[in-house]
Amino acid sequence: MGMTLLSNPLPTRPVLYAQQAVDLKALLMTLKIRGPYHLAGLSYGGGIISAFAKQFPQDVANMILFAPYTEF
C-alpha cells in the first residue's frame, strides 16, 4: 500500500528478472521448501516466475500466470 518505501530505500540500479529469479530460488532454499514447485504469478510476478522456470526448469512442476507482464 505504498508504505514499503518509507522503511526501505529504493534500489540504486535496475534489478533484472534473472537476478530476481535467483533471489526466489535462494528464498525457497532458505525456507527449506522443497521442489518441484507449483508457482503462481500475477502481472509482474508472472514475469518473475517465467524467468525462474527458464533458469531452473527442473524445479518447476507447473505455473499459473495471471495477466503476466511480458517484455517485447
Helices and strands as residue ranges (DSSP letters): H 4-7, H 17-30, E 37-42, H 44-55, G 57-59, E 60-66
